[in-house]
Amino acid sequence: MLMIKSMTGFGNAECILPTGKYLIEIRSLNGKNADINIKTSIIPRDKEIELRQMITERLNRGTIDVFVSSENNGTAGAKILNKDMLLNYYRQFEEAVKENEMSGLDNSRILESLVRLPDIFQNDDRELTDDDWVVLKTSFDEALAKLDEFRSTEGKRLHDDVLTRITNIESYADDIDKYEPERLEAIRKRLNAGLALLNVDPDKNRLEQEIVFYVEKLDINEEKVRLRQHCKYFRETIDNEKYPGRKLGFIAQEMGREINTLGSKANHAEMQKTVVRMKDELDKIKEQSMNIL
């Protein structure tokens, strides 16, 4: 029996390179296709396609967000002084002093102020080499493995939950069987009561034929049979297909059609209540199936 996976998951990893420590976080939510968002400028542009293919092969589909942050270690990625920018600011300051005939200003205090201005210091970041990328890609694989494990754990919970609800629907279908004789007799009594109010004496044979015809229109045996078949197919699909999520959604839609028809034909208070319970279970199955890979 194959075990299903959820589309919700989280995985992280880290690696140490000459440029510093890199922290990788990948999270996924449900989605119809592989919608991958790489939310970092650290990954070289020429490596993005390779990374996307790697993620798609491992995770199949979902809304997937990738975060990479860095922490500089040692002298790697240290701040360096932008001398040209500092000199440009200083010259502008000197010109302002001359134009306004200001004097007696402490140059050391001026420099303290200038070094706080934007762009005076810049990151001395080195681009990732091919060797760096090989190491970083290994850490991506580690993060994806953790996310995949998270999905498997969550998938086990989803599996148990939806099959419990399928069992509940099958149980409610059995309850409907119990009300069937009472329902048909109630329909017959209502028809006879309506005729009594009309104060007519109908042909007995013709009346019986009409009652049989009317009861046949309200017969729900086919709906119950198809509903049980859909429940069985749901179980087979979730246990035997690697990625059953989409198909489970389609099966749930077919189950909904049969349940709705049961409700429209019921003509019995307790049976209607049972149908409402079935609908409640089915809504939760549909919601959970949207998150099954």
C-alpha positions as CSV (number, residue, x, y, z in Angstrom):
1,M,0.0,0.0,0.0
2,L,1.4,3.4,-1.0
3,M,1.3,6.1,1.6
4,I,0.0,9.5,0.5
5,K,1.7,12.8,1.2
6,S,0.4,16.2,2.1
7,M,1.4,19.3,0.1
8,T,2.1,21.2,3.3
9,G,5.6,21.0,4.5
10,F,8.7,22.7,5.8
11,G,12.4,21.9,5.6
12,N,15.6,23.7,6.3
13,A,19.4,23.2,6.1
14,E,22.6,25.2,6.3
15,C,26.1,25.0,4.8
16,I,29.4,26.8,5.4
17,L,31.2,28.3,2.4
18,P,34.2,30.7,2.2
19,T,31.8,33.6,1.8
20,G,29.9,32.6,5.0
21,K,27.1,30.5,6.4
22,Y,24.0,30.0,4.3
23,L,20.6,29.2,5.8
24,I,18.1,27.5,3.5
25,E,14.4,27.3,4.2
26,I,11.8,25.7,2.0
27,R,8.0,25.7,2.7
28,S,5.1,24.4,0.6
29,L,1.4,24.7,0.6
30,N,-1.3,23.2,-1.6
31,G,-1.4,24.2,-5.3
32,K,-2.6,22.8,-8.6
33,N,0.9,22.9,-10.2
34,A,4.5,23.4,-9.1
35,D,4.5,27.1,-8.4
36,I,8.1,27.8,-7.2
37,N,9.0,31.2,-5.8
38,I,12.8,31.7,-5.2
39,K,12.8,34.6,-2.7
40,T,16.6,35.4,-2.7
41,S,19.2,37.1,-4.8
42,I,22.0,34.8,-3.5
43,I,21.3,32.0,-6.0
44,P,23.1,32.7,-9.3
45,R,20.7,33.3,-12.2
46,D,22.2,30.6,-14.3
47,K,21.5,28.1,-11.5
48,E,17.8,28.9,-11.0
49,I,16.6,26.5,-13.7
50,E,18.6,23.7,-12.3
51,L,17.2,24.4,-8.8
52,R,13.6,24.6,-10.1
53,Q,14.0,21.2,-11.8
54,M,15.4,19.7,-8.7
55,I,12.5,21.0,-6.5
56,T,9.8,19.9,-9.0
57,E,11.3,16.4,-9.3
58,R,11.3,16.0,-5.5
59,L,8.1,17.7,-4.5
60,N,5.9,17.2,-7.7
61,R,3.6,20.1,-7.1
62,G,2.4,22.8,-4.6
63,T,3.0,26.5,-3.9
64,I,6.7,26.3,-2.9
65,D,8.6,29.2,-1.4
66,V,12.5,29.1,-1.2
67,F,14.4,31.4,1.2
68,V,18.2,31.7,1.4
69,S,20.0,34.0,3.9
70,S,23.6,34.4,4.7
71,E,25.7,35.1,7.8
72,N,29.2,36.4,7.1
73,N,32.0,34.6,8.9
74,G,35.5,35.8,9.4
75,T,36.7,38.4,6.8
76,A,34.4,36.9,4.1
77,G,31.7,39.4,3.1
78,A,33.3,42.1,5.3
79,K,32.3,45.8,4.8
80,I,34.8,47.8,2.7
81,L,35.1,51.6,2.4
82,N,33.9,53.2,-0.8
83,K,36.7,55.8,-1.1
84,D,35.3,57.5,-4.2
85,M,31.9,58.0,-2.5
86,L,33.6,59.4,0.7
87,L,35.7,61.8,-1.3
88,N,32.7,63.0,-3.3
89,Y,30.8,63.7,-0.1
90,Y,33.8,65.5,1.4
91,R,34.3,67.8,-1.7
92,Q,30.6,68.7,-1.6
93,F,31.0,69.6,2.1
94,E,34.0,71.7,1.4
95,E,32.2,73.6,-1.4
96,A,29.2,74.2,1.0
97,V,31.6,75.6,3.7
98,K,33.3,78.0,1.2
99,E,30.0,79.2,-0.2
100,N,28.7,80.0,3.3
101,E,32.0,81.2,4.6
102,M,31.8,78.8,7.5
103,S,35.0,78.3,9.5
104,G,36.2,76.7,12.7
105,L,34.6,73.3,12.0
106,D,36.4,70.2,13.3
107,N,37.4,67.9,10.3
108,S,37.4,64.8,12.5
109,R,33.8,65.4,13.5
110,I,33.0,65.9,9.9
111,L,34.5,62.6,8.9
112,E,32.6,60.8,11.7
113,S,29.4,62.2,10.2
114,L,30.3,61.3,6.6
115,V,31.1,57.7,7.3
116,R,27.5,57.3,8.5
117,L,26.1,58.3,5.1
118,P,24.5,55.8,2.8
119,D,26.8,53.8,0.4
120,I,30.0,54.8,2.2
121,F,30.5,51.1,3.2
122,Q,29.6,48.2,0.9
123,N,29.5,44.4,1.1
124,D,32.6,42.7,-0.2
125,D,30.5,39.8,-1.5
126,R,32.1,37.2,-3.7
127,E,30.0,35.5,-6.3
128,L,29.3,31.8,-5.8
129,T,31.7,29.6,-7.7
130,D,30.7,26.3,-9.3
131,D,32.3,24.5,-6.4
132,D,30.3,26.6,-4.0
133,W,27.1,25.7,-5.9
134,V,27.8,22.0,-5.6
135,V,28.0,22.3,-1.8
136,L,25.0,24.6,-1.6
137,K,23.0,22.2,-3.8
138,T,23.7,19.4,-1.4
139,S,22.2,21.5,1.4
140,F,19.1,22.2,-0.8
141,D,18.7,18.4,-1.2
142,E,18.9,18.1,2.6
143,A,16.2,20.7,3.1
144,L,14.0,19.1,0.5
145,A,14.4,15.7,2.2
146,K,13.2,17.2,5.5
147,L,10.3,18.8,3.8
148,D,9.4,15.5,2.1
149,E,9.5,13.8,5.5
150,F,7.2,16.4,6.9
151,R,4.8,15.9,4.0
152,S,4.8,12.1,4.6
153,T,4.0,12.6,8.3
154,E,1.2,15.0,7.5
155,G,0.0,12.6,4.8
156,K,-0.5,9.8,7.3
157,R,-2.8,12.1,9.3
158,L,-4.7,13.1,6.2
159,H,-5.1,9.4,5.2
160,D,-6.5,8.4,8.5
161,D,-8.8,11.4,8.7
162,V,-10.5,11.1,5.2
163,L,-10.9,7.3,5.5
164,T,-12.6,7.7,8.8
165,R,-15.0,10.1,7.2
166,I,-15.6,7.7,4.3
167,T,-16.5,5.1,6.9
168,N,-18.9,7.5,8.5
169,I,-20.6,8.1,5.1
170,E,-20.9,4.4,4.5
171,S,-22.4,4.0,8.0
172,Y,-24.9,6.8,7.3
173,A,-25.9,5.0,4.0
174,D,-26.7,1.9,6.1
175,D,-28.9,4.1,8.4
176,I,-30.8,5.3,5.3
177,D,-31.6,1.6,4.5
178,K,-33.3,1.3,7.9
179,Y,-35.7,4.2,7.1
180,E,-36.6,2.9,3.7
181,P,-39.8,0.8,4.6
182,E,-41.1,3.5,6.8
183,R,-40.4,6.1,4.1
184,L,-42.3,4.2,1.4
185,E,-45.3,3.6,3.7
186,A,-45.4,7.3,4.6
187,I,-45.5,8.2,0.9
188,R,-48.4,5.8,0.3
189,K,-50.3,7.2,3.3
190,R,-49.9,10.8,2.1
191,L,-51.2,9.9,-1.3
192,N,-54.2,8.2,0.1
193,A,-54.9,11.1,2.5
194,G,-54.7,13.5,-0.4
195,L,-57.3,11.5,-2.4
196,A,-59.6,11.3,0.7
197,L,-59.6,15.1,0.9
198,L,-60.8,15.2,-2.7
199,N,-63.7,13.0,-1.8
200,V,-63.5,10.8,-4.9
201,D,-63.6,7.1,-5.5
202,P,-60.7,6.3,-7.8
203,D,-60.2,3.1,-9.6
204,K,-58.2,0.8,-7.2
205,N,-56.1,-0.8,-9.9
206,R,-55.2,2.5,-11.6
207,L,-54.5,4.1,-8.2
208,E,-52.1,1.3,-7.3
209,Q,-50.3,1.7,-10.6
210,E,-49.9,5.4,-10.0
211,I,-48.6,4.9,-6.5
212,V,-46.1,2.4,-7.8
213,F,-45.0,4.8,-10.5
214,Y,-44.7,7.6,-8.0
215,V,-42.7,5.5,-5.6
216,E,-40.4,4.4,-8.4
217,K,-39.6,8.0,-9.2
218,L,-38.5,8.4,-5.5
219,D,-36.6,5.2,-5.4
220,I,-33.0,5.8,-4.1
221,N,-31.5,2.3,-4.5
222,E,-29.4,3.3,-7.5
223,E,-28.0,6.3,-5.7
224,K,-27.1,4.2,-2.6
225,V,-25.3,1.6,-4.8
226,R,-23.3,4.3,-6.7
227,L,-22.4,6.1,-3.5
228,R,-21.0,2.8,-2.0
229,Q,-19.1,2.2,-5.2
230,H,-17.6,5.7,-5.0
231,C,-16.6,5.1,-1.4
232,K,-14.9,1.9,-2.4
233,Y,-13.1,3.6,-5.3
234,F,-12.0,6.3,-3.0
235,R,-10.3,3.8,-0.7
236,E,-8.6,2.0,-3.6
237,T,-7.3,5.2,-5.1
238,I,-5.9,6.6,-1.9
239,D,-4.1,3.3,-1.1
240,N,-2.8,2.4,-4.5
241,E,-1.8,5.6,-6.3
242,K,1.3,7.6,-5.7
243,Y,-0.3,11.0,-6.2
244,P,-4.0,10.6,-5.8
245,G,-5.0,14.1,-4.7
246,R,-6.6,15.3,-8.0
247,K,-8.5,12.0,-8.6
248,L,-9.8,12.0,-5.0
249,G,-11.3,15.4,-5.6
250,F,-13.1,14.1,-8.7
251,I,-14.4,11.1,-6.8
252,A,-15.6,13.4,-4.0
253,Q,-17.6,15.4,-6.5
254,E,-19.4,12.3,-7.8
255,M,-20.2,11.3,-4.2
256,G,-21.7,14.7,-3.7
257,R,-24.0,14.2,-6.7
258,E,-25.4,11.0,-5.2
259,I,-25.8,12.5,-1.7
260,N,-27.6,15.5,-3.1
261,T,-30.0,13.2,-5.1
262,L,-30.7,11.2,-2.0
263,G,-31.6,14.4,-0.2
264,S,-34.0,15.5,-3.0
265,K,-35.8,12.2,-3.1
266,A,-35.8,11.4,0.7
267,N,-39.3,12.8,1.7
268,H,-38.5,11.6,5.3
269,A,-37.3,13.8,8.2
270,E,-34.8,11.4,9.7
271,M,-33.4,10.5,6.3
272,Q,-32.9,14.2,5.5
273,K,-31.0,14.6,8.8
274,T,-28.8,11.7,7.8
275,V,-28.1,13.2,4.4
276,V,-27.0,16.4,6.1
277,R,-24.5,14.5,8.2
278,M,-23.2,12.8,5.0
279,K,-22.8,16.3,3.4
280,D,-20.9,17.5,6.4
281,E,-18.4,14.6,6.2
282,L,-18.1,15.1,2.5
283,D,-17.2,18.8,2.8
284,K,-14.4,17.9,5.2
285,I,-13.2,15.2,2.8
286,K,-13.1,17.7,-0.1
287,E,-11.2,20.2,2.0
288,Q,-8.6,17.6,3.1
289,S,-8.3,16.2,-0.4
290,M,-7.2,19.6,-1.7
291,N,-4.1,19.2,0.4
292,I,-3.3,15.7,-0.7
293,L,-0.4,15.4,-3.2
